[in-house]
Amino acid sequence: MKHRLALAICSALAVTGLSVLAGCGQVGGPRHVGQPTAQGELMGRMLVAINQVKAFSYGSGDQASAQAAADDLVNFSAQLPTLFPPGQSSVDYVDMSPDRARAAPAAMTRTTLALQAAVRTGDRLAVGRSVAQTEQDGCGACHRSP
């Protein structure tokens, strides 16, 4: 009998405690934890665009979609300095030197402009080469170790 009473009291306290904690809002972190950042969203859109251009180079996509994706990549590249300010990026990302952070947006812009031009030609082999160059020198300016 005493054990049942103790169990009932402990259960009631546990439920009451949980409801009190639930009323405290987001316990353990700010509300945006787990939500994508503007930087993460841009990286996701860039990956989708790169894959769209790759599909064309592999023969499964169409030139119009690849051109739209290449145009998007050029536009996305222009946003990099704002979303990843060089002075802050070298602080936020431990493997990013200040020089590398300053040079990366220009590398991405240069390679995506070349990719855009390659897609305009319709030559799938040239597009494939340009995608590889964009991944290596453009994306790789940030995402590959020096």
Backbone hydrogen bonds, N-H to C=O, Kabsch-Sander energy under -0.5 kcal/mol:
donor,donor_aa,acceptor,acceptor_aa,energy
5,L,1,M,-2.1
6,A,2,K,-2.5
7,L,3,H,-2.6
8,A,4,R,-2.5
9,I,5,L,-2.3
10,C,6,A,-2.6
11,S,7,L,-2.4
12,A,8,A,-2.2
13,L,9,I,-2.5
14,A,10,C,-2.5
15,V,11,S,-2.4
16,T,12,A,-2.5
17,G,13,L,-2.9
18,L,14,A,-2.3
19,S,15,V,-2.2
20,V,16,T,-2.0
21,L,17,G,-2.4
22,A,18,L,-2.5
23,G,19,S,-1.3
24,C,21,L,-1.4
25,G,22,A,-1.0
27,V,25,G,-1.2
29,G,26,Q,-0.9
33,V,30,P,-1.6
35,Q,32,H,-2.5
41,E,37,T,-2.6
42,L,38,A,-2.2
43,M,39,Q,-2.4
44,G,40,G,-2.1
45,R,41,E,-2.3
46,M,42,L,-2.6
47,L,43,M,-2.2
48,V,44,G,-2.0
49,A,45,R,-2.1
50,I,46,M,-2.8
51,N,47,L,-2.5
52,Q,48,V,-1.8
53,V,49,A,-2.2
54,K,50,I,-2.7
55,A,51,N,-2.2
56,F,52,Q,-1.5
57,S,53,V,-2.2
58,Y,54,K,-2.2
59,G,55,A,-0.6
59,G,56,F,-1.2
60,S,55,A,-2.2
61,G,55,A,-1.3
66,A,62,D,-2.1
67,Q,63,Q,-2.8
68,A,64,A,-2.2
69,A,65,S,-2.3
70,A,66,A,-2.6
71,D,67,Q,-2.6
72,D,68,A,-2.2
73,L,69,A,-2.3
74,V,70,A,-1.9
75,N,71,D,-2.2
76,F,72,D,-3.3
77,S,73,L,-2.4
78,A,74,V,-1.3
79,Q,75,N,-0.6
79,Q,76,F,-1.3
80,L,76,F,-0.6
80,L,77,S,-0.9
82,T,79,Q,-0.6
83,L,79,Q,-2.3
84,F,80,L,-2.9
88,Q,85,P,-1.0
89,S,85,P,-3.4
90,S,86,P,-1.5
91,V,88,Q,-1.1
92,D,88,Q,-3.0
93,Y,89,S,-2.4
94,V,92,D,-0.6
96,M,93,Y,-2.2
97,S,95,D,-0.7
101,A,97,S,-2.6
102,R,98,P,-1.9
103,A,99,D,-2.0
104,A,100,R,-1.9
107,A,103,A,-2.0
108,M,104,A,-2.4
109,T,105,P,-2.5
110,R,106,A,-2.7
111,T,107,A,-2.3
112,T,108,M,-2.4
113,L,109,T,-2.2
114,A,110,R,-1.7
115,L,111,T,-2.1
116,Q,112,T,-2.6
117,A,113,L,-2.1
118,A,114,A,-2.2
119,V,115,L,-2.5
120,R,116,Q,-1.7
121,T,117,A,-1.0
121,T,118,A,-0.6
122,G,118,A,-0.8
122,G,119,V,-0.9
123,D,118,A,-0.6
124,R,122,G,-0.9
127,V,123,D,-2.4
128,G,124,R,-2.5
129,R,125,L,-2.2
130,S,126,A,-2.2
131,V,127,V,-2.8
132,A,128,G,-2.2
133,Q,129,R,-2.2
134,T,130,S,-2.5
135,E,131,V,-2.8
136,Q,132,A,-2.4
137,D,133,Q,-3.0
138,G,133,Q,-0.8
138,G,134,T,-1.3
139,C,134,T,-2.6
140,G,135,E,-1.1
141,A,138,G,-1.0
142,C,139,C,-1.6
143,H,139,C,-2.7
144,R,140,G,-1.2
